[in-house]
């Protein structure tokens, strides 16, 4: 066990490498084993915990809370990216206490995802910055979210012929956004995580935040979860829903597929969507694992 001096806002693993570097790795070979947890917190720091020996150390520092930590695998080796409410993204070589580079953002970092060489950063005021990590210090493109309300999450496509990402907002909507202009005709958005005011109303007037979006590592389909306690699997290419889970007894705050997409993990916990008054005693706080069936996650033929 190890701790931060404030709430933890993000965690990631350092990834397993199939080879090591002898000349000038960005990361030392001992960091290539996939046995270290990296976390970012409201104490303005990122910390690394080695599960083999129980040792922890600080590996990054910001002037504001660290909202997101992401491990980036590049052809030259692994590197840590941290996104903060101090309006910066920093890249870190773990051997050095100072960042390799610092990128200024237009606003506070709310969400960030990476599928090398694509990195997408979502900030306050609905800004979205798109980076090509072959040139990591300058944004390749900056856009305003196609969704009208605050951005909650961005998630990069996996196993896709064209580069892109999904955006989720606090207003129960998801946008599918492609990076290149030639693919822009495939951009679209849709409503989700909404309920009827009464069973017979059919008005979908109860609107919930989309808390997380996770893409399947093999099939490129994706999940959404929300403050309404529901999870859905979707096929962006066929523009159809693949599966709906039974509602959980509380909001779903985070989700993830394992490396081959056979297991889907989700967290049931309070997401502060109703403020302090919603934090009631006995609120569920648990991790759940779902064994994925092929027909739940495989792409459907386009209509």
C-alpha positions in Angstrom: 0.0 0.0 0.0 1.1 3.6 -0.6 -0.7 6.9 -0.5 -1.0 10.5 -1.8 -1.5 13.5 0.4 -4.9 14.1 -1.3 -7.5 12.3 -3.4 -6.2 10.0 -6.1 -7.6 11.1 -9.5 -5.9 8.7 -12.0 -3.9 5.4 -12.2 -2.2 3.5 -14.9 0.4 0.7 -15.3 3.7 0.9 -17.0 3.4 -1.5 -19.9 5.1 -4.7 -20.7 7.8 -4.5 -23.4 8.7 -7.3 -25.7 12.3 -6.0 -26.0 14.7 -3.7 -24.2 17.0 -0.9 -25.2 20.8 -0.8 -24.7 21.8 2.6 -26.2 19.6 5.5 -25.0 16.2 4.4 -23.7 13.8 7.0 -22.5 13.1 4.7 -19.7 15.5 2.3 -17.9 15.2 -1.4 -18.7 14.0 -2.1 -15.2 10.9 -0.1 -15.9 9.8 -2.3 -18.8 8.3 -5.2 -16.8 4.7 -3.9 -16.4 4.9 -4.3 -12.6 4.6 -0.7 -11.6 1.5 1.4 -10.8 1.6 5.1 -11.5 -1.0 7.4 -9.9 -1.8 11.1 -10.0 -3.5 13.0 -7.2 -4.8 16.2 -5.8 -1.5 16.7 -4.0 -0.1 17.9 -7.3 2.1 14.9 -7.7 2.4 11.6 -9.6 3.8 8.6 -7.7 5.1 5.2 -8.8 4.6 2.0 -6.8 6.7 -1.1 -7.5 4.5 -4.1 -6.7 7.5 -6.4 -6.6 9.2 -4.7 -3.6 6.5 -2.4 -2.2 8.6 0.7 -2.7 7.0 4.0 -3.9 8.5 7.2 -5.2 7.4 10.6 -6.5 7.9 10.8 -10.3 6.2 14.0 -11.4 5.2 17.4 -10.0 2.7 20.0 -11.1 1.4 23.3 -9.7 -2.1 21.9 -9.6 -3.8 18.5 -9.1 -2.7 15.8 -11.5 -5.9 14.8 -13.2 -4.6 12.1 -15.6 -1.5 9.9 -15.8 -0.8 7.9 -19.1 2.0 5.6 -20.0 3.1 6.1 -23.6 4.9 3.4 -25.5 7.1 4.9 -28.3 9.6 3.2 -30.6 12.3 4.7 -28.5 10.8 3.4 -25.2 8.3 4.3 -22.6 7.5 7.7 -21.1 5.0 9.1 -18.6 2.6 11.9 -19.6 0.7 13.8 -16.9 -2.2 16.2 -17.4 -3.0 18.7 -14.7 -5.4 21.4 -13.6 -2.4 23.8 -13.9 -3.1 23.8 -17.6 -0.1 21.8 -18.7 0.8 18.3 -20.0 4.3 17.2 -18.9 6.4 14.3 -20.3 8.6 12.6 -17.8 11.8 10.4 -18.0 11.5 8.6 -14.7 15.3 8.9 -14.1 15.0 12.7 -13.9 13.1 14.9 -11.4 12.4 17.5 -14.1 10.1 17.0 -17.1 11.5 16.2 -20.6 9.0 18.7 -21.9 6.0 20.8 -20.9 3.1 21.7 -23.1 0.7 24.6 -22.3 -3.0 23.8 -22.6 -5.8 26.3 -23.2 -7.4 25.3 -20.0 -7.4 22.8 -17.1 -7.0 19.2 -18.2 -10.1 17.1 -17.6 -9.3 14.0 -19.6 -6.6 12.5 -21.7 -6.0 9.3 -23.7 -3.3 7.8 -25.9 -3.1 5.3 -28.7 0.4 5.9 -30.1 1.0 8.1 -32.0 -2.3 9.7 -31.2 -2.8 11.6 -27.9 -6.0 13.5 -27.2 -6.4 16.0 -24.3 -9.8 17.5 -23.3 -9.8 20.6 -21.1 -12.3 23.0 -19.5 -14.3 25.2 -21.8 -14.7 22.3 -24.2 -11.3 22.6 -25.8 -9.8 19.4 -27.3 -6.2 19.3 -28.3 -5.0 16.5 -30.7 -1.3 15.5 -30.6 0.8 13.4 -33.0 3.4 12.0 -30.6 6.1 12.0 -33.3 6.0 15.8 -32.5 4.8 15.7 -28.9 5.5 19.3 -28.0 3.0 21.0 -30.4 -0.7 20.2 -30.8 -1.4 18.8 -34.3 -5.0 20.3 -34.1 -7.2 22.1 -31.6 -11.0 21.9 -31.8 -14.0 22.8 -29.7 -15.9 19.7 -28.6 -18.9 19.0 -30.9 -20.9 18.5 -27.7 -22.5 21.6 -26.2 -21.8 20.7 -22.5 -18.8 20.1 -20.3 -16.4 17.3 -21.5 -16.2 14.4 -19.1 -14.0 11.9 -21.0 -12.1 11.4 -24.2 -11.1 7.9 -25.5 -9.0 7.1 -28.6 -10.2 4.5 -31.1 -8.5 1.1 -31.1 -8.1 -1.2 -34.1 -9.5 1.4 -36.5 -8.6 2.1 -40.1 -8.8 5.8 -39.4 -7.5 7.7 -36.4 -10.1 9.2 -34.1 -11.6 9.4 -30.6 -14.9 9.5 -28.7 -16.0 12.4 -26.5 -18.5 12.0 -23.6 -20.2 14.9 -21.9 -22.1 15.6 -18.7 -25.3 15.9 -20.7 -25.7 12.3 -21.7 -24.2 12.4 -25.1 -21.2 10.9 -27.0 -19.5 12.2 -30.1 -17.5 10.1 -32.5 -14.8 12.3 -34.0 -12.2 11.5 -36.6 -8.8 13.3 -36.7 -8.4 13.9 -40.4 -10.7 16.1 -42.5 -11.1 13.4 -45.1 -12.9 11.3 -42.6 -15.1 14.0 -41.2 -18.2 12.8 -42.9 -18.1 9.9 -40.5 -18.4 12.2 -37.4 -21.6 11.8 -35.5 -23.1 12.1 -32.0 -25.8 10.3 -30.1 -27.8 10.5 -26.8 -27.3 7.9 -24.1 -27.5 7.5 -20.3 -31.0 9.1 -20.1 -34.2 8.0 -18.4 -37.9 8.8 -18.7 -39.4 11.0 -15.9 -42.1 8.4 -15.4 -42.4 4.8 -16.9 -45.0 5.9 -19.5 -43.6 9.4 -20.3 -41.1 8.4 -23.1 -39.5 11.8 -22.7 -35.9 10.8 -21.7 -35.9 14.0 -19.6 -33.6 12.6 -16.9 -30.1 13.2 -18.2 -26.9 11.7 -16.7 -23.2 12.3 -17.2 -21.1 9.9 -19.3 -18.4 9.0 -16.9 -16.1 6.8 -19.0 -15.6 5.4 -22.5 -13.5 2.3 -23.1 -12.6 0.8 -26.5 -12.2 -2.9 -27.0 -8.5 -3.6 -27.8 -9.3 -6.2 -30.5 -12.7 -5.4 -32.1 -12.7 -1.6 -31.8 -16.2 -1.5 -30.3 -16.6 0.5 -27.1 -18.4 0.9 -23.8 -20.0 3.9 -22.1 -20.9 4.2 -18.5 -22.8 6.8 -16.6 -24.1 8.4 -13.4 -27.4 6.5 -14.0 -25.6 3.2 -13.1 -25.8 1.7 -16.5 -23.3 0.4 -19.0 -23.7 0.0 -22.8 -21.6 -1.6 -25.5 -21.6 0.1 -28.9 -20.4 -0.4 -32.5 -19.4 3.0 -33.9 -19.2 1.7 -37.5 -22.6 0.1 -37.6 -23.9 2.9 -35.3 -25.7 0.4 -33.1 -25.9 -0.7 -29.5 -24.6 -4.2 -28.8 -25.5 -4.8 -25.2 -27.0 -3.1 -22.2 -26.1 -4.2 -18.6 -28.6 -4.3 -15.8 -28.5 -1.1 -13.8 -26.0 -1.1 -10.9 -27.0 0.2 -7.4 -24.9 3.3 -7.9 -23.1 5.4 -10.6 -20.5 3.7 -12.7 -17.4 5.8 -12.3 -14.7 4.0 -14.4 -14.3 1.1 -16.8 -11.6 -0.8 -18.6 -11.0 -3.9 -20.8 -8.1 -6.2 -20.1 -5.4 -6.4 -22.8 -7.2 -8.9 -25.0 -10.7 -7.8 -24.3 -11.9 -11.0 -22.6 -12.6 -9.2 -19.3 -14.4 -5.9 -18.7 -13.9 -4.2 -15.4 -16.1 -1.5 -13.9 -16.3 0.5 -10.7 -19.5 1.2 -8.8 -19.0 4.2 -6.7 -20.3 7.7 -6.0 -19.2 10.2 -8.7 -20.2 13.4 -7.0 -22.8 14.1 -9.7 -25.2 15.2 -6.9 -22.7 17.0 -4.8 -22.0 16.4 -1.1 -25.7 15.6 -0.5 -25.4 12.5 -2.7 -22.7 11.0 -0.6 -24.9 8.9 1.7 -23.8 6.3 4.2 -23.6 2.8 2.9 -23.2 3.9 -0.7 -21.8 1.0 -2.8 -18.1 1.1 -3.5 -16.9 -2.0 -5.4 -15.1 -3.3 -8.5 -16.9 -5.7 -10.8 -15.5 -8.1 -13.5 -17.6 -9.2 -16.5 -16.5 -12.0 -18.8 -17.1 -10.8 -22.3 -18.9 -12.9 -24.9 -18.0 -12.5 -28.6 -21.5 -11.4 -29.6 -21.3 -8.6 -27.0 -18.2 -7.0 -28.4 -17.8 -8.0 -32.0 -18.6 -5.5 -34.8 -21.9 -5.9 -36.6 -22.2 -5.7 -40.4 -22.9 -2.2 -41.6 -26.5 -1.6 -42.5 
